[in-house]
Amino acid sequence: MQKVGDNSMPGKTSNLRAVPAAAILIIANFLAFGISPQAAMAPKSSQNFYLGFDRNIYPGDAALPILRKSFTFASYWLSPPPGEKTNSWRGKRKLFLAQGFGFLVLYRGRDSKEFKNEAGAIAKGVQDGKNAAAAAKAEGFAPGTIIFLDIEEGGRLPASYHAYLRAWHDELTKAGLSSGVYCSGMPVKESPGLTITTADDIRDNAASHDFTIWAYNDSCPPSPGCAFPDTPPPPSSSGIGNAAVWQFAQSPRRKEFTARCPAKYAPDGNCYAPNDTAHKWFLDVNSAASPDPSGGSK
């Protein structure tokens, strides 16, 4: 086993002899805490990452200044969220802007069981794209805003779903908007030795266009659990290298995936913002490379 600082080869002198005593002491301190000198002394990335929250139900006007203490961006639904008949976020964009929030703009996607054939899937994609574009315009979102289509299914999507995605993308493009997907970044076993994630399936499918990926993976690891670090994890740590956003904590927590989370969820299984001690607005937690992942604050 090579000693720390021993880069010696036949005929080569160890670099340790040229290291000042003070530097040797610093290296020893790093080792005492289990930190490799290479990692500790490596140049830090200049890339910044930001925390955001999402939830299906609007938390209320009074929640925004409290949540802004912990989060840089927030979700914003253009349609009723999954399981809801109404949209409680409508008309709230100016309040978010006043608090300095960036946006994750969302629209509910279809379930694959709704598509009887490819023609039907395309028709629904056109309809949903038009409805999403109209809702975005009504809320004041500018051209170029990324709208994330909420896909709740995991694993490989059927061909009809990719046709739906293509139609959705084309309608948003006609309206001057951009397409994103909220989808699973968690591997699903298809056969021995073969796994697939929904995010990779969308990226690799020739029938689909390029989408900005918001991947969810609350499994620990890689997720830090219900955590609010000063230095948020990069979205690529989700396991999806091209992810722009990573949802790493969900409410309520899924016990089968979160048993090993270093940062624990609340006793009721939900995740709450650290500055919210009175109201307890349960939420999901995300990281992103942009403080405004949808570009919706223009």
Sequence and secondary structure as in RCSB ss.txt:
>XXXX:A:sequence
MQKVGDNSMPGKTSNLRAVPAAAILIIANFLAFGISPQAAMAPKSSQNFYLGFDRNIYPGDAALPILRKSFTFAS
YWLSPPPGEKTNSWRGKRKLFLAQGFGFLVLYRGRDSKEFKNEAGAIAKGVQDGKNAAAAAKAEGFAPGTIIFLD
IEEGGRLPASYHAYLRAWHDELTKAGLSSGVYCSGMPVKESPGLTITTADDIRDNAASHDFTIWAYNDSCPPSPG
CAFPDTPPPPSSSGIGNAAVWQFAQSPRRKEFTARCPAKYAPDGNCYAPNDTAHKWFLDVNSAASPDPSGGSK
>XXXX:A:secstr
   TT    TT   GGGGS HHHHHHHHHHHHTT  HHHHHS       EEEEE SS   TTHHHHHTTT SEEE
EESS  TT SS TTTT HHHHHHHT EEEEEEE   GGG SSHHHHHHHHHHHHHHHHHHHHHHT  TT EEEEE
    S   HHHHHHHHHHHHHHHHTT EEEEEEE S EEEETTEEE HHHHHHH TTS   EEEEE   TTT  B
S   SS   GGGGS TTEEEEEEE SS  HHHHTT SB   TTS  B TT SSS  B EEEEESSSSTT TT 
